[in-house]
Amino acid sequence: MKLTGRQREFLGSFLDIYHQAEEPLHYAHVAERLGVSKITAYDMLRVLEKRGLVRSKYVIPPEGRGAGRSTIVFSPTEAAEQLFSSLTAEAQDIADWEKLKAYILERLQSRQIDEYKELLEELLARLPDRQSPLLFVTEMITAVLLSLQLARKGLAEQLRLAGFPAELGLGALSGIAVGLTFMENVNRRVTTLLLKQSRRYMEMLKRVSPEGQERLQEFVREMLGVFR
């Protein structure tokens, strides 16, 4: 489910307040806690309700509290809890991904064959146990492009000229991995390991958010730039 940055921030704050109160919240209370107007809080809660992330109900205040008229309160749905949990995990993935990206690009800058081979072996050893779609796809892409570069210098550049990743799409990498098996000067053990992961690559790629795929495309462009 795609939310704006403001909606994600509001939902996270609303969940925090709800968990502290342990009861449905009136929009005025939410507004006070967040330092926004009552209208802003109410409108945002209604937007989240339309997306199935918040539910509302009318209640009558206990005797002695208020004028006895019904008032509206809001609580998060299970979908909101699940979404926020996934957003939190994705935020951690992005932090880990930034470190991984910097690490890979730094290793590639050496332009040394032995360094490339060592990095490739390191990635192949990690791939089977990678659970994060973003990190798995990043390392799989790197492993395939490294294999191309080690097989014949200039192949990665030809791939860039052919339109990878923009025109061909990141999904084309699975076919490129298969194509490695028909090339000479390719480590057969490496290609076998990559082929074993090619189906999982497509499954993992589908689980990467649109924002994550944009990050991956930019990473591929930077990596291909190093190989030029």
PyMOL CGO cylinders between C-alpha atoms (Angstrom):
from pymol import cmd
from pymol.cgo import CYLINDER

trace = [
    CYLINDER, 0.00, 0.00, 0.00, 1.50, 3.31, -1.09, 0.3, 1, 1, 1, 1, 1, 1,
    CYLINDER, 1.50, 3.31, -1.09, 1.33, 6.17, 1.43, 0.3, 1, 1, 1, 1, 1, 1,
    CYLINDER, 1.33, 6.17, 1.43, 2.79, 9.63, 1.23, 0.3, 1, 1, 1, 1, 1, 1,
    CYLINDER, 2.79, 9.63, 1.23, 5.63, 10.48, 3.59, 0.3, 1, 1, 1, 1, 1, 1,
    CYLINDER, 5.63, 10.48, 3.59, 3.27, 12.62, 5.66, 0.3, 1, 1, 1, 1, 1, 1,
    CYLINDER, 3.27, 12.62, 5.66, 0.72, 9.80, 5.90, 0.3, 1, 1, 1, 1, 1, 1,
    CYLINDER, 0.72, 9.80, 5.90, 3.39, 7.29, 6.98, 0.3, 1, 1, 1, 1, 1, 1,
    CYLINDER, 3.39, 7.29, 6.98, 4.68, 9.69, 9.63, 0.3, 1, 1, 1, 1, 1, 1,
    CYLINDER, 4.68, 9.69, 9.63, 1.17, 10.37, 10.94, 0.3, 1, 1, 1, 1, 1, 1,
    CYLINDER, 1.17, 10.37, 10.94, 0.32, 6.66, 11.06, 0.3, 1, 1, 1, 1, 1, 1,
    CYLINDER, 0.32, 6.66, 11.06, 3.49, 5.89, 13.00, 0.3, 1, 1, 1, 1, 1, 1,
    CYLINDER, 3.49, 5.89, 13.00, 2.76, 8.64, 15.53, 0.3, 1, 1, 1, 1, 1, 1,
    CYLINDER, 2.76, 8.64, 15.53, -0.87, 7.55, 15.83, 0.3, 1, 1, 1, 1, 1, 1,
    CYLINDER, -0.87, 7.55, 15.83, 0.21, 3.96, 16.56, 0.3, 1, 1, 1, 1, 1, 1,
    CYLINDER, 0.21, 3.96, 16.56, 2.62, 5.18, 19.25, 0.3, 1, 1, 1, 1, 1, 1,
    CYLINDER, 2.62, 5.18, 19.25, -0.10, 7.21, 20.97, 0.3, 1, 1, 1, 1, 1, 1,
    CYLINDER, -0.10, 7.21, 20.97, -2.60, 4.36, 20.69, 0.3, 1, 1, 1, 1, 1, 1,
    CYLINDER, -2.60, 4.36, 20.69, -0.19, 1.82, 22.22, 0.3, 1, 1, 1, 1, 1, 1,
    CYLINDER, -0.19, 1.82, 22.22, 0.50, 4.20, 25.11, 0.3, 1, 1, 1, 1, 1, 1,
    CYLINDER, 0.50, 4.20, 25.11, -3.20, 4.88, 25.76, 0.3, 1, 1, 1, 1, 1, 1,
    CYLINDER, -3.20, 4.88, 25.76, -4.30, 1.29, 25.13, 0.3, 1, 1, 1, 1, 1, 1,
    CYLINDER, -4.30, 1.29, 25.13, -7.73, 2.51, 24.05, 0.3, 1, 1, 1, 1, 1, 1,
    CYLINDER, -7.73, 2.51, 24.05, -9.39, 4.14, 21.01, 0.3, 1, 1, 1, 1, 1, 1,
    CYLINDER, -9.39, 4.14, 21.01, -8.45, 7.79, 20.60, 0.3, 1, 1, 1, 1, 1, 1,
    CYLINDER, -8.45, 7.79, 20.60, -10.48, 10.92, 20.01, 0.3, 1, 1, 1, 1, 1, 1,
    CYLINDER, -10.48, 10.92, 20.01, -9.05, 13.01, 17.19, 0.3, 1, 1, 1, 1, 1, 1,
    CYLINDER, -9.05, 13.01, 17.19, -8.72, 16.00, 19.51, 0.3, 1, 1, 1, 1, 1, 1,
    CYLINDER, -8.72, 16.00, 19.51, -6.35, 14.01, 21.73, 0.3, 1, 1, 1, 1, 1, 1,
    CYLINDER, -6.35, 14.01, 21.73, -4.33, 12.97, 18.70, 0.3, 1, 1, 1, 1, 1, 1,
    CYLINDER, -4.33, 12.97, 18.70, -4.17, 16.57, 17.52, 0.3, 1, 1, 1, 1, 1, 1,
    CYLINDER, -4.17, 16.57, 17.52, -2.96, 17.76, 20.92, 0.3, 1, 1, 1, 1, 1, 1,
    CYLINDER, -2.96, 17.76, 20.92, -0.24, 15.12, 21.10, 0.3, 1, 1, 1, 1, 1, 1,
    CYLINDER, -0.24, 15.12, 21.10, 0.99, 15.84, 17.59, 0.3, 1, 1, 1, 1, 1, 1,
    CYLINDER, 0.99, 15.84, 17.59, 0.74, 19.61, 17.78, 0.3, 1, 1, 1, 1, 1, 1,
    CYLINDER, 0.74, 19.61, 17.78, -1.62, 19.91, 14.81, 0.3, 1, 1, 1, 1, 1, 1,
    CYLINDER, -1.62, 19.91, 14.81, -5.11, 21.30, 14.43, 0.3, 1, 1, 1, 1, 1, 1,
    CYLINDER, -5.11, 21.30, 14.43, -8.15, 19.15, 15.22, 0.3, 1, 1, 1, 1, 1, 1,
    CYLINDER, -8.15, 19.15, 15.22, -9.29, 19.43, 11.62, 0.3, 1, 1, 1, 1, 1, 1,
    CYLINDER, -9.29, 19.43, 11.62, -5.92, 18.20, 10.34, 0.3, 1, 1, 1, 1, 1, 1,
    CYLINDER, -5.92, 18.20, 10.34, -5.95, 15.22, 12.70, 0.3, 1, 1, 1, 1, 1, 1,
    CYLINDER, -5.95, 15.22, 12.70, -9.55, 14.35, 11.84, 0.3, 1, 1, 1, 1, 1, 1,
    CYLINDER, -9.55, 14.35, 11.84, -9.03, 14.61, 8.09, 0.3, 1, 1, 1, 1, 1, 1,
    CYLINDER, -9.03, 14.61, 8.09, -5.87, 12.47, 8.21, 0.3, 1, 1, 1, 1, 1, 1,
    CYLINDER, -5.87, 12.47, 8.21, -7.60, 9.80, 10.28, 0.3, 1, 1, 1, 1, 1, 1,
    CYLINDER, -7.60, 9.80, 10.28, -10.44, 9.71, 7.78, 0.3, 1, 1, 1, 1, 1, 1,
    CYLINDER, -10.44, 9.71, 7.78, -7.96, 9.30, 4.92, 0.3, 1, 1, 1, 1, 1, 1,
    CYLINDER, -7.96, 9.30, 4.92, -6.29, 6.40, 6.72, 0.3, 1, 1, 1, 1, 1, 1,
    CYLINDER, -6.29, 6.40, 6.72, -9.71, 4.92, 7.43, 0.3, 1, 1, 1, 1, 1, 1,
    CYLINDER, -9.71, 4.92, 7.43, -10.53, 4.88, 3.72, 0.3, 1, 1, 1, 1, 1, 1,
    CYLINDER, -10.53, 4.88, 3.72, -7.29, 2.96, 3.18, 0.3, 1, 1, 1, 1, 1, 1,
    CYLINDER, -7.29, 2.96, 3.18, -8.31, 0.37, 5.73, 0.3, 1, 1, 1, 1, 1, 1,
    CYLINDER, -8.31, 0.37, 5.73, -5.63, 1.36, 8.24, 0.3, 1, 1, 1, 1, 1, 1,
    CYLINDER, -5.63, 1.36, 8.24, -7.88, 2.97, 10.84, 0.3, 1, 1, 1, 1, 1, 1,
    CYLINDER, -7.88, 2.97, 10.84, -11.39, 2.16, 12.08, 0.3, 1, 1, 1, 1, 1, 1,
    CYLINDER, -11.39, 2.16, 12.08, -13.78, 4.53, 13.81, 0.3, 1, 1, 1, 1, 1, 1,
    CYLINDER, -13.78, 4.53, 13.81, -16.76, 4.12, 16.08, 0.3, 1, 1, 1, 1, 1, 1,
    CYLINDER, -16.76, 4.12, 16.08, -19.11, 6.31, 18.03, 0.3, 1, 1, 1, 1, 1, 1,
    CYLINDER, -19.11, 6.31, 18.03, -19.14, 5.96, 21.81, 0.3, 1, 1, 1, 1, 1, 1,
    CYLINDER, -19.14, 5.96, 21.81, -20.98, 7.65, 24.65, 0.3, 1, 1, 1, 1, 1, 1,
    CYLINDER, -20.98, 7.65, 24.65, -18.64, 9.07, 27.30, 0.3, 1, 1, 1, 1, 1, 1,
    CYLINDER, -18.64, 9.07, 27.30, -18.89, 7.50, 30.79, 0.3, 1, 1, 1, 1, 1, 1,
    CYLINDER, -18.89, 7.50, 30.79, -21.19, 9.26, 33.23, 0.3, 1, 1, 1, 1, 1, 1,
    CYLINDER, -21.19, 9.26, 33.23, -19.62, 12.41, 34.55, 0.3, 1, 1, 1, 1, 1, 1,
    CYLINDER, -19.62, 12.41, 34.55, -17.45, 12.90, 31.47, 0.3, 1, 1, 1, 1, 1, 1,
    CYLINDER, -17.45, 12.90, 31.47, -18.76, 15.18, 28.77, 0.3, 1, 1, 1, 1, 1, 1,
    CYLINDER, -18.76, 15.18, 28.77, -22.35, 16.05, 27.92, 0.3, 1, 1, 1, 1, 1, 1,
    CYLINDER, -22.35, 16.05, 27.92, -23.44, 12.50, 27.29, 0.3, 1, 1, 1, 1, 1, 1,
    CYLINDER, -23.44, 12.50, 27.29, -23.50, 12.91, 23.53, 0.3, 1, 1, 1, 1, 1, 1,
    CYLINDER, -23.50, 12.91, 23.53, -21.78, 10.28, 21.39, 0.3, 1, 1, 1, 1, 1, 1,
    CYLINDER, -21.78, 10.28, 21.39, -18.31, 11.07, 20.16, 0.3, 1, 1, 1, 1, 1, 1,
    CYLINDER, -18.31, 11.07, 20.16, -16.08, 9.48, 17.55, 0.3, 1, 1, 1, 1, 1, 1,
    CYLINDER, -16.08, 9.48, 17.55, -12.89, 7.60, 18.43, 0.3, 1, 1, 1, 1, 1, 1,
    CYLINDER, -12.89, 7.60, 18.43, -10.29, 5.90, 16.24, 0.3, 1, 1, 1, 1, 1, 1,
    CYLINDER, -10.29, 5.90, 16.24, -8.15, 2.80, 16.53, 0.3, 1, 1, 1, 1, 1, 1,
    CYLINDER, -8.15, 2.80, 16.53, -5.68, 1.15, 14.14, 0.3, 1, 1, 1, 1, 1, 1,
    CYLINDER, -5.68, 1.15, 14.14, -6.56, -1.97, 12.16, 0.3, 1, 1, 1, 1, 1, 1,
    CYLINDER, -6.56, -1.97, 12.16, -4.42, -5.09, 11.94, 0.3, 1, 1, 1, 1, 1, 1,
    CYLINDER, -4.42, -5.09, 11.94, -3.43, -3.96, 8.45, 0.3, 1, 1, 1, 1, 1, 1,
    CYLINDER, -3.43, -3.96, 8.45, -1.96, -0.77, 9.95, 0.3, 1, 1, 1, 1, 1, 1,
    CYLINDER, -1.96, -0.77, 9.95, 0.14, -2.77, 12.42, 0.3, 1, 1, 1, 1, 1, 1,
    CYLINDER, 0.14, -2.77, 12.42, 1.40, -5.03, 9.64, 0.3, 1, 1, 1, 1, 1, 1,
    CYLINDER, 1.40, -5.03, 9.64, 2.12, -2.13, 7.30, 0.3, 1, 1, 1, 1, 1, 1,
    CYLINDER, 2.12, -2.13, 7.30, 4.05, -0.16, 9.92, 0.3, 1, 1, 1, 1, 1, 1,
    CYLINDER, 4.05, -0.16, 9.92, 6.03, -3.26, 10.82, 0.3, 1, 1, 1, 1, 1, 1,
    CYLINDER, 6.03, -3.26, 10.82, 6.98, -3.75, 7.17, 0.3, 1, 1, 1, 1, 1, 1,
    CYLINDER, 6.98, -3.75, 7.17, 7.86, -0.05, 6.79, 0.3, 1, 1, 1, 1, 1, 1,
    CYLINDER, 7.86, -0.05, 6.79, 10.10, -0.27, 9.85, 0.3, 1, 1, 1, 1, 1, 1,
    CYLINDER, 10.10, -0.27, 9.85, 11.83, -3.34, 8.42, 0.3, 1, 1, 1, 1, 1, 1,
    CYLINDER, 11.83, -3.34, 8.42, 12.22, -1.61, 5.05, 0.3, 1, 1, 1, 1, 1, 1,
    CYLINDER, 12.22, -1.61, 5.05, 13.80, 1.42, 6.71, 0.3, 1, 1, 1, 1, 1, 1,
    CYLINDER, 13.80, 1.42, 6.71, 16.35, -0.87, 8.36, 0.3, 1, 1, 1, 1, 1, 1,
    CYLINDER, 16.35, -0.87, 8.36, 16.90, -2.63, 5.02, 0.3, 1, 1, 1, 1, 1, 1,
    CYLINDER, 16.90, -2.63, 5.02, 17.67, 0.70, 3.37, 0.3, 1, 1, 1, 1, 1, 1,
    CYLINDER, 17.67, 0.70, 3.37, 20.22, 1.57, 6.06, 0.3, 1, 1, 1, 1, 1, 1,
    CYLINDER, 20.22, 1.57, 6.06, 21.88, -1.84, 5.60, 0.3, 1, 1, 1, 1, 1, 1,
    CYLINDER, 21.88, -1.84, 5.60, 21.66, -1.46, 1.82, 0.3, 1, 1, 1, 1, 1, 1,
    CYLINDER, 21.66, -1.46, 1.82, 23.47, 1.88, 1.84, 0.3, 1, 1, 1, 1, 1, 1,
    CYLINDER, 23.47, 1.88, 1.84, 26.35, 0.24, 3.72, 0.3, 1, 1, 1, 1, 1, 1,
    CYLINDER, 26.35, 0.24, 3.72, 26.38, -2.73, 1.34, 0.3, 1, 1, 1, 1, 1, 1,
    CYLINDER, 26.38, -2.73, 1.34, 26.32, -0.47, -1.71, 0.3, 1, 1, 1, 1, 1, 1,
    CYLINDER, 26.32, -0.47, -1.71, 29.25, 1.59, -0.44, 0.3, 1, 1, 1, 1, 1, 1,
    CYLINDER, 29.25, 1.59, -0.44, 31.17, -1.58, 0.41, 0.3, 1, 1, 1, 1, 1, 1,
    CYLINDER, 31.17, -1.58, 0.41, 30.67, -3.14, -3.04, 0.3, 1, 1, 1, 1, 1, 1,
    CYLINDER, 30.67, -3.14, -3.04, 31.53, 0.01, -4.96, 0.3, 1, 1, 1, 1, 1, 1,
    CYLINDER, 31.53, 0.01, -4.96, 34.66, 0.50, -2.86, 0.3, 1, 1, 1, 1, 1, 1,
    CYLINDER, 34.66, 0.50, -2.86, 35.79, -3.06, -3.62, 0.3, 1, 1, 1, 1, 1, 1,
    CYLINDER, 35.79, -3.06, -3.62, 35.11, -2.59, -7.32, 0.3, 1, 1, 1, 1, 1, 1,
    CYLINDER, 35.11, -2.59, -7.32, 37.18, 0.58, -7.49, 0.3, 1, 1, 1, 1, 1, 1,
    CYLINDER, 37.18, 0.58, -7.49, 40.35, -1.50, -7.07, 0.3, 1, 1, 1, 1, 1, 1,
    CYLINDER, 40.35, -1.50, -7.07, 39.86, -2.84, -10.62, 0.3, 1, 1, 1, 1, 1, 1,
    CYLINDER, 39.86, -2.84, -10.62, 41.98, -5.84, -9.58, 0.3, 1, 1, 1, 1, 1, 1,
    CYLINDER, 41.98, -5.84, -9.58, 41.03, -9.31, -10.87, 0.3, 1, 1, 1, 1, 1, 1,
    CYLINDER, 41.03, -9.31, -10.87, 41.91, -11.01, -7.59, 0.3, 1, 1, 1, 1, 1, 1,
    CYLINDER, 41.91, -11.01, -7.59, 39.81, -8.48, -5.67, 0.3, 1, 1, 1, 1, 1, 1,
    CYLINDER, 39.81, -8.48, -5.67, 36.87, -9.11, -8.00, 0.3, 1, 1, 1, 1, 1, 1,
    CYLINDER, 36.87, -9.11, -8.00, 37.17, -12.88, -7.59, 0.3, 1, 1, 1, 1, 1, 1,
    CYLINDER, 37.17, -12.88, -7.59, 37.33, -12.57, -3.81, 0.3, 1, 1, 1, 1, 1, 1,
    CYLINDER, 37.33, -12.57, -3.81, 34.25, -10.33, -3.74, 0.3, 1, 1, 1, 1, 1, 1,
    CYLINDER, 34.25, -10.33, -3.74, 32.37, -12.72, -6.03, 0.3, 1, 1, 1, 1, 1, 1,
    CYLINDER, 32.37, -12.72, -6.03, 33.08, -15.68, -3.75, 0.3, 1, 1, 1, 1, 1, 1,
    CYLINDER, 33.08, -15.68, -3.75, 31.97, -13.66, -0.75, 0.3, 1, 1, 1, 1, 1, 1,
    CYLINDER, 31.97, -13.66, -0.75, 28.66, -12.78, -2.39, 0.3, 1, 1, 1, 1, 1, 1,
    CYLINDER, 28.66, -12.78, -2.39, 27.99, -16.34, -3.57, 0.3, 1, 1, 1, 1, 1, 1,
    CYLINDER, 27.99, -16.34, -3.57, 28.54, -17.63, -0.04, 0.3, 1, 1, 1, 1, 1, 1,
    CYLINDER, 28.54, -17.63, -0.04, 25.96, -15.17, 1.37, 0.3, 1, 1, 1, 1, 1, 1,
    CYLINDER, 25.96, -15.17, 1.37, 23.23, -15.43, -1.25, 0.3, 1, 1, 1, 1, 1, 1,
    CYLINDER, 23.23, -15.43, -1.25, 21.51, -18.64, -0.04, 0.3, 1, 1, 1, 1, 1, 1,
    CYLINDER, 21.51, -18.64, -0.04, 20.96, -17.20, 3.44, 0.3, 1, 1, 1, 1, 1, 1,
    CYLINDER, 20.96, -17.20, 3.44, 19.92, -13.67, 2.49, 0.3, 1, 1, 1, 1, 1, 1,
    CYLINDER, 19.92, -13.67, 2.49, 16.35, -13.00, 3.63, 0.3, 1, 1, 1, 1, 1, 1,
    CYLINDER, 16.35, -13.00, 3.63, 16.06, -9.31, 2.75, 0.3, 1, 1, 1, 1, 1, 1,
    CYLINDER, 16.06, -9.31, 2.75, 14.76, -8.95, -0.84, 0.3, 1, 1, 1, 1, 1, 1,
    CYLINDER, 14.76, -8.95, -0.84, 16.63, -5.67, -1.33, 0.3, 1, 1, 1, 1, 1, 1,
    CYLINDER, 16.63, -5.67, -1.33, 19.97, -7.05, -0.13, 0.3, 1, 1, 1, 1, 1, 1,
    CYLINDER, 19.97, -7.05, -0.13, 19.57, -10.37, -1.95, 0.3, 1, 1, 1, 1, 1, 1,
    CYLINDER, 19.57, -10.37, -1.95, 18.79, -8.70, -5.29, 0.3, 1, 1, 1, 1, 1, 1,
    CYLINDER, 18.79, -8.70, -5.29, 21.71, -6.29, -4.85, 0.3, 1, 1, 1, 1, 1, 1,
    CYLINDER, 21.71, -6.29, -4.85, 24.18, -9.10, -4.24, 0.3, 1, 1, 1, 1, 1, 1,
    CYLINDER, 24.18, -9.10, -4.24, 22.77, -11.26, -7.02, 0.3, 1, 1, 1, 1, 1, 1,
    CYLINDER, 22.77, -11.26, -7.02, 23.09, -8.42, -9.53, 0.3, 1, 1, 1, 1, 1, 1,
    CYLINDER, 23.09, -8.42, -9.53, 26.64, -7.75, -8.39, 0.3, 1, 1, 1, 1, 1, 1,
    CYLINDER, 26.64, -7.75, -8.39, 27.58, -11.43, -8.66, 0.3, 1, 1, 1, 1, 1, 1,
    CYLINDER, 27.58, -11.43, -8.66, 26.24, -11.76, -12.21, 0.3, 1, 1, 1, 1, 1, 1,
    CYLINDER, 26.24, -11.76, -12.21, 27.88, -8.55, -13.44, 0.3, 1, 1, 1, 1, 1, 1,
    CYLINDER, 27.88, -8.55, -13.44, 31.16, -9.50, -11.78, 0.3, 1, 1, 1, 1, 1, 1,
    CYLINDER, 31.16, -9.50, -11.78, 31.02, -12.87, -13.55, 0.3, 1, 1, 1, 1, 1, 1,
    CYLINDER, 31.02, -12.87, -13.55, 30.52, -11.09, -16.87, 0.3, 1, 1, 1, 1, 1, 1,
    CYLINDER, 30.52, -11.09, -16.87, 33.40, -8.74, -16.23, 0.3, 1, 1, 1, 1, 1, 1,
    CYLINDER, 33.40, -8.74, -16.23, 35.71, -11.59, -15.22, 0.3, 1, 1, 1, 1, 1, 1,
    CYLINDER, 35.71, -11.59, -15.22, 34.72, -13.65, -18.26, 0.3, 1, 1, 1, 1, 1, 1,
    CYLINDER, 34.72, -13.65, -18.26, 35.49, -10.91, -20.75, 0.3, 1, 1, 1, 1, 1, 1,
    CYLINDER, 35.49, -10.91, -20.75, 36.31, -7.30, -20.08, 0.3, 1, 1, 1, 1, 1, 1,
    CYLINDER, 36.31, -7.30, -20.08, 33.86, -5.01, -21.79, 0.3, 1, 1, 1, 1, 1, 1,
    CYLINDER, 33.86, -5.01, -21.79, 30.82, -7.29, -21.62, 0.3, 1, 1, 1, 1, 1, 1,
    CYLINDER, 30.82, -7.29, -21.62, 29.31, -5.29, -18.78, 0.3, 1, 1, 1, 1, 1, 1,
    CYLINDER, 29.31, -5.29, -18.78, 29.71, -2.15, -20.87, 0.3, 1, 1, 1, 1, 1, 1,
    CYLINDER, 29.71, -2.15, -20.87, 27.94, -3.83, -23.78, 0.3, 1, 1, 1, 1, 1, 1,
    CYLINDER, 27.94, -3.83, -23.78, 25.12, -4.69, -21.42, 0.3, 1, 1, 1, 1, 1, 1,
    CYLINDER, 25.12, -4.69, -21.42, 24.83, -1.03, -20.46, 0.3, 1, 1, 1, 1, 1, 1,
    CYLINDER, 24.83, -1.03, -20.46, 24.72, 0.00, -24.12, 0.3, 1, 1, 1, 1, 1, 1,
    CYLINDER, 24.72, 0.00, -24.12, 22.00, -2.61, -24.73, 0.3, 1, 1, 1, 1, 1, 1,
    CYLINDER, 22.00, -2.61, -24.73, 19.78, -0.80, -22.24, 0.3, 1, 1, 1, 1, 1, 1,
    CYLINDER, 19.78, -0.80, -22.24, 20.38, -2.49, -18.89, 0.3, 1, 1, 1, 1, 1, 1,
    CYLINDER, 20.38, -2.49, -18.89, 18.90, -1.75, -16.45, 0.3, 1, 1, 1, 1, 1, 1,
    CYLINDER, 18.90, -1.75, -16.45, 16.58, 1.04, -17.66, 0.3, 1, 1, 1, 1, 1, 1,
    CYLINDER, 16.58, 1.04, -17.66, 15.17, -0.31, -20.92, 0.3, 1, 1, 1, 1, 1, 1,
    CYLINDER, 15.17, -0.31, -20.92, 15.61, -4.03, -20.27, 0.3, 1, 1, 1, 1, 1, 1,
    CYLINDER, 15.61, -4.03, -20.27, 14.55, -3.92, -16.63, 0.3, 1, 1, 1, 1, 1, 1,
    CYLINDER, 14.55, -3.92, -16.63, 16.08, -5.60, -13.63, 0.3, 1, 1, 1, 1, 1, 1,
    CYLINDER, 16.08, -5.60, -13.63, 14.18, -8.80, -14.43, 0.3, 1, 1, 1, 1, 1, 1,
    CYLINDER, 14.18, -8.80, -14.43, 16.47, -9.32, -17.44, 0.3, 1, 1, 1, 1, 1, 1,
    CYLINDER, 16.47, -9.32, -17.44, 19.27, -10.31, -15.07, 0.3, 1, 1, 1, 1, 1, 1,
    CYLINDER, 19.27, -10.31, -15.07, 17.77, -13.77, -14.67, 0.3, 1, 1, 1, 1, 1, 1,
    CYLINDER, 17.77, -13.77, -14.67, 18.19, -14.36, -18.42, 0.3, 1, 1, 1, 1, 1, 1,
    CYLINDER, 18.19, -14.36, -18.42, 21.70, -12.94, -18.29, 0.3, 1, 1, 1, 1, 1, 1,
    CYLINDER, 21.70, -12.94, -18.29, 22.59, -15.49, -15.61, 0.3, 1, 1, 1, 1, 1, 1,
    CYLINDER, 22.59, -15.49, -15.61, 21.37, -18.26, -17.91, 0.3, 1, 1, 1, 1, 1, 1,
    CYLINDER, 21.37, -18.26, -17.91, 23.39, -16.79, -20.76, 0.3, 1, 1, 1, 1, 1, 1,
    CYLINDER, 23.39, -16.79, -20.76, 26.56, -17.10, -18.71, 0.3, 1, 1, 1, 1, 1, 1,
    CYLINDER, 26.56, -17.10, -18.71, 26.37, -20.88, -19.03, 0.3, 1, 1, 1, 1, 1, 1,
    CYLINDER, 26.37, -20.88, -19.03, 26.95, -20.61, -22.80, 0.3, 1, 1, 1, 1, 1, 1,
    CYLINDER, 26.95, -20.61, -22.80, 30.04, -18.44, -22.53, 0.3, 1, 1, 1, 1, 1, 1,
    CYLINDER, 30.04, -18.44, -22.53, 33.65, -19.53, -22.60, 0.3, 1, 1, 1, 1, 1, 1,
    CYLINDER, 33.65, -19.53, -22.60, 36.09, -18.50, -19.86, 0.3, 1, 1, 1, 1, 1, 1,
    CYLINDER, 36.09, -18.50, -19.86, 33.35, -18.64, -17.24, 0.3, 1, 1, 1, 1, 1, 1,
    CYLINDER, 33.35, -18.64, -17.24, 33.76, -20.50, -13.97, 0.3, 1, 1, 1, 1, 1, 1,
    CYLINDER, 33.76, -20.50, -13.97, 31.23, -23.34, -14.25, 0.3, 1, 1, 1, 1, 1, 1,
    CYLINDER, 31.23, -23.34, -14.25, 30.90, -23.68, -10.49, 0.3, 1, 1, 1, 1, 1, 1,
    CYLINDER, 30.90, -23.68, -10.49, 29.98, -20.00, -10.28, 0.3, 1, 1, 1, 1, 1, 1,
    CYLINDER, 29.98, -20.00, -10.28, 27.40, -20.21, -13.06, 0.3, 1, 1, 1, 1, 1, 1,
    CYLINDER, 27.40, -20.21, -13.06, 25.83, -23.27, -11.42, 0.3, 1, 1, 1, 1, 1, 1,
    CYLINDER, 25.83, -23.27, -11.42, 25.49, -21.40, -8.14, 0.3, 1, 1, 1, 1, 1, 1,
    CYLINDER, 25.49, -21.40, -8.14, 23.98, -18.39, -9.89, 0.3, 1, 1, 1, 1, 1, 1,
    CYLINDER, 23.98, -18.39, -9.89, 21.48, -20.52, -11.80, 0.3, 1, 1, 1, 1, 1, 1,
    CYLINDER, 21.48, -20.52, -11.80, 20.32, -22.07, -8.53, 0.3, 1, 1, 1, 1, 1, 1,
    CYLINDER, 20.32, -22.07, -8.53, 19.45, -18.59, -7.30, 0.3, 1, 1, 1, 1, 1, 1,
    CYLINDER, 19.45, -18.59, -7.30, 17.91, -17.22, -10.52, 0.3, 1, 1, 1, 1, 1, 1,
    CYLINDER, 17.91, -17.22, -10.52, 14.31, -18.27, -9.74, 0.3, 1, 1, 1, 1, 1, 1,
    CYLINDER, 14.31, -18.27, -9.74, 14.63, -16.90, -6.20, 0.3, 1, 1, 1, 1, 1, 1,
    CYLINDER, 14.63, -16.90, -6.20, 15.98, -13.69, -7.72, 0.3, 1, 1, 1, 1, 1, 1,
    CYLINDER, 15.98, -13.69, -7.72, 12.73, -13.13, -9.65, 0.3, 1, 1, 1, 1, 1, 1,
    CYLINDER, 12.73, -13.13, -9.65, 10.65, -13.85, -6.55, 0.3, 1, 1, 1, 1, 1, 1,
    CYLINDER, 10.65, -13.85, -6.55, 12.72, -11.49, -4.42, 0.3, 1, 1, 1, 1, 1, 1,
    CYLINDER, 12.72, -11.49, -4.42, 12.65, -8.77, -7.07, 0.3, 1, 1, 1, 1, 1, 1,
    CYLINDER, 12.65, -8.77, -7.07, 8.84, -8.75, -6.96, 0.3, 1, 1, 1, 1, 1, 1,
    CYLINDER, 8.84, -8.75, -6.96, 9.01, -8.07, -3.22, 0.3, 1, 1, 1, 1, 1, 1,
    CYLINDER, 9.01, -8.07, -3.22, 11.22, -4.99, -3.59, 0.3, 1, 1, 1, 1, 1, 1,
    CYLINDER, 11.22, -4.99, -3.59, 9.24, -1.73, -3.35, 0.3, 1, 1, 1, 1, 1, 1,
    CYLINDER, 9.24, -1.73, -3.35, 9.17, 0.69, -6.32, 0.3, 1, 1, 1, 1, 1, 1,
    CYLINDER, 9.17, 0.69, -6.32, 11.46, 3.01, -4.33, 0.3, 1, 1, 1, 1, 1, 1,
    CYLINDER, 11.46, 3.01, -4.33, 13.83, 0.10, -3.73, 0.3, 1, 1, 1, 1, 1, 1,
    CYLINDER, 13.83, 0.10, -3.73, 13.89, -0.76, -7.43, 0.3, 1, 1, 1, 1, 1, 1,
    CYLINDER, 13.89, -0.76, -7.43, 14.81, 2.82, -8.25, 0.3, 1, 1, 1, 1, 1, 1,
    CYLINDER, 14.81, 2.82, -8.25, 17.71, 2.55, -5.79, 0.3, 1, 1, 1, 1, 1, 1,
    CYLINDER, 17.71, 2.55, -5.79, 18.79, -0.69, -7.45, 0.3, 1, 1, 1, 1, 1, 1,
    CYLINDER, 18.79, -0.69, -7.45, 18.75, 0.81, -10.92, 0.3, 1, 1, 1, 1, 1, 1,
    CYLINDER, 18.75, 0.81, -10.92, 20.90, 3.72, -9.77, 0.3, 1, 1, 1, 1, 1, 1,
    CYLINDER, 20.90, 3.72, -9.77, 23.29, 1.27, -8.10, 0.3, 1, 1, 1, 1, 1, 1,
    CYLINDER, 23.29, 1.27, -8.10, 23.60, -0.76, -11.32, 0.3, 1, 1, 1, 1, 1, 1,
    CYLINDER, 23.60, -0.76, -11.32, 24.38, 2.38, -13.29, 0.3, 1, 1, 1, 1, 1, 1,
    CYLINDER, 24.38, 2.38, -13.29, 27.13, 3.28, -10.81, 0.3, 1, 1, 1, 1, 1, 1,
    CYLINDER, 27.13, 3.28, -10.81, 28.56, -0.23, -10.95, 0.3, 1, 1, 1, 1, 1, 1,
    CYLINDER, 28.56, -0.23, -10.95, 28.57, -0.34, -14.74, 0.3, 1, 1, 1, 1, 1, 1,
    CYLINDER, 28.57, -0.34, -14.74, 30.28, 3.06, -14.67, 0.3, 1, 1, 1, 1, 1, 1,
    CYLINDER, 30.28, 3.06, -14.67, 33.13, 1.52, -12.68, 0.3, 1, 1, 1, 1, 1, 1,
    CYLINDER, 33.13, 1.52, -12.68, 33.53, -1.26, -15.26, 0.3, 1, 1, 1, 1, 1, 1,
    CYLINDER, 33.53, -1.26, -15.26, 33.84, 1.17, -18.20, 0.3, 1, 1, 1, 1, 1, 1,
]
cmd.load_cgo(trace, "trace")
